[in-house]
Amino acid sequence: MRIAIFNQKGGVGKTTTALNLGAALHRAGSPPLLIDLDPQGHLSSIHGQPPLEAGHSLYAFYQDGRPLHELELEWTHIGRLIPAHQQLIKVDSIFGKGPAVLNKLRSGLDTLDDSQESRPCIIDCCPYIGVLALNAIFACDCLIIPVSTDYLSLQAAEHITRTLQVLEPVMKRRVERRYLLTRFDRRRRMSDDIRNRLRERYGDDLLDAVISENVAVAESPSLNQDVFRHNAASPGAVDYRKLLEELVERGDLRQPG
């Protein structure tokens, strides 16, 4: 199953969630494929060996038609990664927004799935609506929208919801979405206020799992580690374990193992 992680606002834990959800899957016995669809390449930089040449990155899939399996890198303790490159920023201007390019990633992943045993796929999106983010939305089975506990992030979630309402008639299906509270601080009244507003607006699409404000979660990417390798006993590791469990219970991910 394919999970895309997207928000038009930066600093909400998008890449951190892709990294740690992937690590949680690996620890549960289902190493995933991670796709870095952000020209900034933060997820690829955490891997530690991002490609210096665009021809060895996801850009080659769009520009040269290279199959996705040729672009995968091994990622110890997580699974596999298809890395980004800054040249991905050109995709919008080169290809426009026709149906063929909007479905390109979905078609590539379908081909990949046909050639090997199925595995979870996590897509880390760029923080703006364009060809790349639309590719992820068209390709995914479920969209996770991280919402940090501040009011600007709440507004960004509403923008995404309106965007999905415009896209769904074109896609001819409802995009399953899950709103995930991140940087949650139980000591702050605003955190509970944001959660209550999201619950009122989105109902059961709001996940019960929350990602608490946590030093281990914040520190681990700078060490090229997921939160479990950095501190498996930390509250952040517990939160991401609970996130995986809830996604499995909801049917958004298959039972690992």
C-alpha positions in Angstrom: 0.0 0.0 0.0 1.1 3.5 -0.8 1.2 6.3 1.8 2.0 9.9 0.7 2.9 12.5 3.3 2.1 16.0 2.4 1.4 19.5 3.8 1.8 22.8 2.0 3.4 24.3 5.2 7.0 23.5 6.1 8.2 22.5 9.6 5.3 20.2 10.4 7.3 17.0 10.5 6.6 15.7 7.0 10.1 14.2 6.3 10.5 13.1 9.9 7.2 11.2 9.7 8.3 9.5 6.4 11.6 8.5 8.0 10.2 7.2 11.2 7.1 5.5 9.8 9.5 3.7 7.4 11.7 2.7 10.3 8.7 1.4 12.3 7.7 -0.7 9.4 11.2 -2.2 9.1 11.3 -3.0 12.8 7.9 -4.7 12.4 9.2 -6.9 9.6 8.0 -5.0 6.5 10.9 -2.9 5.1 9.3 -0.3 2.9 10.3 1.6 -0.2 10.7 5.3 0.6 10.4 7.8 -2.3 11.9 11.3 -1.9 9.7 13.5 -4.1 11.0 16.8 -2.7 13.7 18.7 -4.7 15.1 19.9 -1.3 16.1 16.2 -0.7 16.0 16.3 3.0 15.0 12.6 3.3 17.8 11.7 0.8 20.3 13.7 2.9 19.4 11.7 6.0 20.2 8.5 4.1 23.7 9.9 4.0 24.6 9.1 0.4 22.4 11.3 -1.8 23.2 11.1 -5.5 25.5 13.8 -6.9 24.2 13.3 -10.4 20.6 13.7 -11.3 20.8 10.6 -13.5 20.9 8.4 -10.4 17.9 10.1 -8.8 14.1 10.2 -9.2 14.7 12.9 -11.8 15.9 10.3 -14.3 12.5 8.6 -14.0 10.8 11.7 -15.2 13.4 13.0 -17.6 14.9 9.8 -19.1 12.2 7.3 -18.4 14.5 5.1 -16.3 12.5 2.4 -14.4 12.1 3.0 -10.7 13.9 -0.3 -9.7 17.1 1.0 -11.3 17.1 4.0 -9.0 16.7 2.3 -5.6 19.3 2.5 -2.9 19.6 0.2 0.1 18.8 1.9 3.4 20.0 -0.1 6.4 17.5 -0.4 9.2 14.7 1.1 7.0 14.4 -0.6 3.6 15.0 1.0 0.2 15.1 4.6 -1.0 14.6 6.3 -4.4 16.4 9.5 -3.8 15.7 13.1 -4.9 17.9 15.6 -6.6 17.6 19.4 -6.9 16.9 19.0 -10.6 13.4 17.7 -9.7 12.5 21.4 -9.4 12.4 21.4 -13.3 9.7 18.8 -13.6 6.8 21.3 -13.4 8.2 23.5 -16.1 9.3 20.7 -18.4 6.2 18.6 -18.3 3.2 20.8 -17.5 0.2 19.3 -15.8 -1.3 16.9 -18.4 -2.9 13.6 -17.4 0.1 11.6 -18.6 2.6 13.2 -16.3 0.1 13.4 -13.3 -0.2 9.6 -13.5 3.4 8.9 -14.2 4.5 7.9 -10.7 1.4 5.7 -10.2 2.2 3.9 -13.5 5.8 3.5 -12.5 4.9 2.1 -9.2 2.3 -0.3 -10.7 5.1 -1.6 -13.0 7.4 -1.9 -10.0 4.8 -3.8 -8.0 4.2 -6.2 -10.9 7.8 -7.2 -11.0 8.4 -8.1 -7.4 6.8 -8.9 -4.1 4.5 -6.2 -2.8 5.9 -3.9 0.0 4.7 -0.7 1.7 5.6 2.5 -0.1 6.0 5.9 1.7 6.2 9.1 -0.4 7.7 12.2 1.1 6.2 15.1 -0.9 7.4 18.6 -1.6 5.6 21.4 0.4 3.7 22.9 -2.5 1.1 21.9 -5.1 2.7 21.1 -8.4 3.4 18.2 -10.7 5.4 16.3 -8.0 2.8 16.6 -5.2 0.0 15.8 -7.6 1.9 12.7 -8.7 2.0 11.5 -5.1 -1.7 12.2 -4.6 -2.7 10.4 -7.8 -0.4 7.4 -6.8 -1.2 7.0 -3.1 -3.8 4.8 -1.4 -3.8 7.2 1.6 -2.6 10.7 2.3 -1.2 11.6 5.7 -1.4 15.3 6.4 0.9 16.3 9.3 -0.4 19.2 11.3 1.8 20.8 13.9 -0.1 22.4 16.8 -0.2 26.0 15.6 -2.9 27.9 13.8 -1.0 28.5 10.5 -0.7 24.7 10.2 -4.4 24.4 10.8 -5.0 26.8 7.9 -2.7 24.8 5.7 -4.6 21.6 6.4 -7.8 23.4 5.2 -6.1 24.5 2.0 -5.1 20.8 1.3 -8.7 19.7 2.0 -10.0 22.2 -0.5 -7.4 21.1 -3.1 -8.5 17.4 -2.6 -12.1 18.4 -3.2 -11.1 19.9 -6.5 -9.0 16.9 -7.5 -11.4 14.1 -6.6 -13.9 14.6 -9.4 -10.9 14.3 -11.8 -9.5 11.2 -10.1 -13.0 9.7 -9.8 -12.4 8.6 -6.3 -12.1 9.9 -2.8 -8.6 10.3 -1.5 -8.4 8.7 1.9 -6.7 11.1 4.2 -5.5 11.1 7.7 -4.7 14.2 9.7 -1.7 13.6 12.1 -0.9 16.0 14.9 2.8 16.6 15.3 4.9 18.7 17.7 2.2 18.1 20.2 2.8 19.6 23.6 0.4 18.4 26.3 1.4 21.3 28.5 0.0 23.9 26.0 -3.6 24.7 25.8 -3.2 25.5 22.1 -2.4 21.9 21.4 -5.7 20.7 22.7 -7.5 23.5 21.0 -6.0 22.5 17.6 -6.9 18.9 18.2 -10.5 19.8 19.1 -10.8 21.9 16.0 -9.4 19.2 13.7 -11.8 16.6 15.3 -14.7 18.9 14.8 -13.8 19.6 11.2 -12.5 16.2 10.0 -14.0 13.6 12.4 -12.6 10.2 12.2 -10.0 11.3 9.6 -8.0 12.7 12.5 -5.7 10.1 13.8 -5.8 9.3 17.6 -2.0 8.9 17.5 -0.1 12.1 18.0 3.6 12.9 17.7 4.8 14.7 20.8 7.4 17.4 20.9 10.4 15.3 21.6 14.2 15.8 21.7 14.9 12.4 20.2 12.6 13.0 17.2 14.3 16.4 16.6 17.8 15.3 17.0 17.9 12.0 15.1 17.8 13.3 11.5 21.0 15.4 12.2 22.7 12.1 13.1 21.4 10.4 9.9 19.3 8.1 12.1 15.7 7.4 12.7 14.3 7.9 16.2 14.4 4.2 17.0 18.1 3.9 16.4 18.7 7.1 18.2 16.6 6.3 21.3 14.2 3.4 21.0 12.8 4.1 24.5 12.0 7.8 23.8 8.5 9.1 23.8 9.0 9.9 20.1 9.7 6.3 19.3 6.6 5.2 21.2 4.5 7.7 19.3 5.7 6.4 15.9 5.1 2.9 17.0 1.5 3.8 17.9 1.1 5.6 14.6 2.0 2.4 12.7 -0.4 0.3 14.9 -3.3 2.7 14.2 -2.7 2.8 10.4 -2.7 -1.0 10.4 -5.9 -1.1 12.5 -7.6 1.3 10.1 -6.5 -0.7 7.1 -4.3 2.0 5.6 -1.3 -0.3 5.9 -1.2 -4.1 5.8 -0.3 -6.1 8.9 3.5 -6.1 9.0 5.5 -9.3 9.0 
